[in-house]
């Protein structure tokens, strides 16, 4: 293993048990597993199917070999689109439990290689809170993973307050990921729903957490933004100006918007060494962690390279971003 060890905090996981819940119960909610593509199964909602999933998304042995090849020591496993937000009632709970139990099993099989970011049925906050309490007791669960919105409900929704409070009390940081992103029909061509929609939705979610007063009400809540914060690090000056001159952006956030930039942490998925240097100059090297978006084609096959080769960082900052910051963020030694 190349030194210093790398910890990937943006590494997706689709356990087979989760796919089975969809196959057994998803039809009632308009969700299915499409196995028509020889490249792998895809989760389909309505007429839209996601990308085919390579077996390394759930095959731990294959995944470890891929991690070794990329020089990554540990994955913080996370479910992603469509999360479990498509389900209701007991199906939502079963889907979340299937994911979280599989993460704990992955940690048990490879305790030095995997930890888990719990998924919660946020569309029903009472169920989400119950699953949070359960998942927090599972071995290897070190964080919580949320969408940038929950079926159109913004993260500033008061119904989510008990979940934030409990995450903070349990010292479980929250990582976000775009889902059902802003843009609609205008972003359908050219894959813009991902290329632009994802980074825009990251900024929208962060703005709701700030302007909605969530970060002030929960000062110990830790939140990580994917894709290097998306549009947020570039637009914070505009948001702060609006905070000064527009009454809609006032009242709840107690400080200027720029004061909240270091309340977030950020991954390295910029696809631009220049953009990564700007992010580090803006928020500090201690607020940035390696991420790969494993193993989608919009991620990094070799996530270390932008840190150790492209960004012209000191050895100390490289070590922080490769793994030191993530050790602290995830509460690992």
Secondary structure, 3 states (H helix, E strand, C coil): CCCCCCEEEEEECCCHHHHHHHHHHHHHHCEEEECCCCCCCEEEECCEECCCCCHHHCCHHHHHHHHHHHCCCEEEEECCCCCCCCCCHHHHHHHHHHHHHHHHHHHHHCCCCEEEEEECCCCCHHHHHHHHHHHCCCCCEEEEEEECEECCEECCCHHHHHHHHHHHHHCCEEEEECCCCCCHHHHCHHHHHHHCHHHHHHHHHHHHHHHCCHHHHCCCCCEEECHHHCCHHHHHHHHHHHHHHCHHHCCCCCCCHHHHHHHEEEECCCCCHHHHHHHHHHHCHHHEECCCCECCCCCCCCCCHHHHHHCCCCHHHHHHHHHHHHHHHCCCC
